[in-house]
Amino acid sequence: MTDRLGDGRKVQAMTRFMDVHHGMQGITADQLMEAHQADLAIEKEEGVHFEHAWADPESGLVYCLSEAPSPEAVQRVHERTGHKADEIHPMPLSV
C-alpha cells in the first residue's frame, strides 16, 4: 500500500497486524514486559511499531498489536528477539 504526500512523494502506508504466539503457558507479567521491551528496542530497524501486548498464562496465548509495512517485517523483529510468531493477521479495518 502506498500513499502520496501533498508534494508528490510516496510513503509506505502502515497496516495494523495482530500476531499470535502459542505455547507460552505460565508467562508472567514481567516476562511479557521483557519480551515486549525487546521488540521495542529494535522495531525501528524494520519499520515496525509494536503498540500493545496481551497474554493469557493459562492458555499460553500471547497477542501483539503492531503497525508495520508487512507481516514479514513483524516476523523479523520477533525472530530476532527470540519469540517467533505462530500467526500474523492483517487488521486493515477498525471502528
N, C-alpha and C positions, 0 to 999 in steps of 0.2 A: 504494500500500500504506500503510495507516495502522495504528498500534498505539496502545493506550491505556496510559497510565501508571496506577499503582495509585490515583491520586486522580481518575481520570476524564478527565484532559487527554489530548488526542490529540497524537501526534508522528508525523512523517513517517518511515516505515521506509526505510532506505537499502538500495539494491541495489548489488551489485558489477557493474562493467562492464569489459569488455576492449575497448579500441579499437585500431584498426589504421591506420597511416599507410603509404602506398605512396610509392615514388619517392624514397626517402631514401638512395640509393646513395652510399657513401663517407662516411656520417655518422661522426664521431669521438666518442669518449667525452666530450670537452669540449663538443661541440655537443649531444649528448644531455642532458648535465647542464644546460646553459644553457636548453634548451627545457623540461626538467622543472622547473627553478627558476622559470621564467616562469609556468608553470601554478600552482605552489605559491603564488606571490606574490598571485594573485587568486582562488584556488579558493574561499575562504570567501564571496566575494561571490555565488557561485552555489550555495552549499551543497554543494560537491563536496570530496572529499579524494582526491588522487592518491597512491597507495601506492607504486607502483614503475613503472619504465620499462625496456624492453629494446630492443635494436636489433641487426639483422644488416646490417652495412655492405655486404656483398656482394649480398644480395637487395634491399636498400633498404627492408626492412620494419622498422617501429617499433611496439611494443606498449606500451600503457599500461593499468595496472590502477587502477581508482578505485572509490570508493563515492560514490553520488550519488542524488538524488531522481528523476532521469530522464536518458535519453540526451541530451535536448536541453540539459540543464544542462552535461553533459560537453562537448558540441559548442560551446556558447557560450564556455567557457573556452578551448578550443583555437582557435576562430576569433579571439578577442581577442588571443591570443598569437602568431598568425600561422602556425599549423600545424593546419589543419582536418583532422579525422579522416575517413578514407575509409570506415571501417566502425566501428560501435559495437554490441557484443553484450552483452546482459544475461547475467550469470553467477549465477543465483539459487541454484544448488546447489553445495556444496563438501563434501569429505570430509577 
